[in-house]
Amino acid sequence: MAAETDEIRLEPCEPGRLTPAELRTLFLFEKLTDEQLAWIADHGCTMRVPAGGLVLREGDPAEQFFVLLSGTISLTRRVGRDEVETVRTEQRGVYMGATNAYLRDDGVPRNYMGSMRALSDSEFFMLSAGDFGHLMREWFPMAIHLLEGLALGMRNSQAAIGERQRLQALGALSAGLMHELNNPAAAAARATGALRERVAAMRMKLGKLAKGKVAPDRLTALLDLQEEVIERAAKAPVRTAMEIADMEDELGDWMDEHGVTNGWDVAPVFAQGGIDTECLTEILHRLAAPELLDQAIHWIGYALETEQLMSDIEDATGRVSSLVNAAKQYSHVDRSAHQWIDVHTGLDSTLVMLAHKIGDGIRVVKAYDRTLPQIPAHPAELNQVWTNLIDNAVQAMSGAGTLTVTTRREDDRVVVSIGDTGPGVPDEIKKRVFEPFFTTKAVGEGTGLGLDISYRIVVNGHGGDISLQSVPGDTRFLVRLPLSEPASA
């Protein structure tokens, strides 16, 4: 972070220090005419910077174009709170600074893309950004048209592709969400229809009981039995499918032996509710009227099925509510852009949103450290990172494998690991995965911007770091996020 606080102290520029002949020794100017060299000599100057001196600072207005004459310089980029060296050179003639000054004024601020520091006593030839832009536009108009077209074309194409990618991602997430919502909604609709039928049957059965020769005390006892059986069913332990099937057989046999009509239709309801033959025997004894057993069994069966259907509706609507809540968490509707968050919330909502894409063939393993503190972040942007990483992992496994999402603390950072059991990333590709437009997917299947966007969100937007570790069967993207706000915030 030193480059943010250091003052730029350049020695006074010396106009006319270099002659046209000396300028011609620099590879940048070697093909220019004598007249052009003379113009540059008149408009440029030389400048000395002592060892350790800051020549230009990243983010400052790009007002000067530098050519190295002697010394060693270092170019750096700011990554969160760190300065990362990108170039170190002593090659005479290398240039930096206002290198885009020739572009037309389109309202976009022209700032230095990095910082430059002199590692030893250095000397530079300098032109103002205005003079450099003028000579480029006047002397090389065709080249300027080509360079402007290249720069603007790259910018526009990246914007268009990025927008298209966001729309495709939104469409895929929407389709997945609609699919996930459709299942519980359809289940709730089916359960509601069945519930209507059962309630109607209960009304009819109640009418028959009321018209029959049932003593009031027996009817009261029947209602009490119904409530006790429902309560017992609610507390019944969870059984396996095999245990339920065995219990159905036992209940069906018992009902046949005791003359219950259509016992095999009623038995599954009692078995699903956890009611066994001992409970049926108790019902028989409590009734003290064997002639009422058939009607009592069917009446209680209707009540049990009604409770089960209401539970199904509750589960289905709860699932819908959970999906809607996950969608809100994912998109962070009605929330501030920057806030302190639990990183697990975004991971869970992303997994829910991508559940349809993950499919049944991929096992999801979550190894969370729930003791992790909250971190300062832009949650919607981080969810985009999780989406890109999980989507890549799912595609790498081709529908079968294990997706592992791990969180842990590492010094003053939270580490989120997204791992898959796919074939891995070859060594020659690892160093390029974060490059814009680089992709190994087939034409039409990827834009090559997902990991580039993720890198910029994590590194530039959050002051963190993202890296790749990969061997066949174990590929992991590691996202490291700071636990505190950057010092400059």
PyMOL commands that set and color helices and strands:
alter all, ss='L'
color gray80, all
select helices_A, chain A and resi 2-5+20-24+34-43+129-139+141-211+216-235+241-257+263-272+277-287+290-331+343-353+355-358+379-397+427-430+450-462
alter helices_A, ss='H'
color red, helices_A
select strands_A, chain A and resi 14-15+45-49+54-56+64-70+73-79+82-89+95-97+115-118+122-128+339-341+362-367+375-377+401-410+413-420+465-471+474-482
alter strands_A, ss='S'
color yellow, strands_A
deselect
rebuild
show_as cartoon
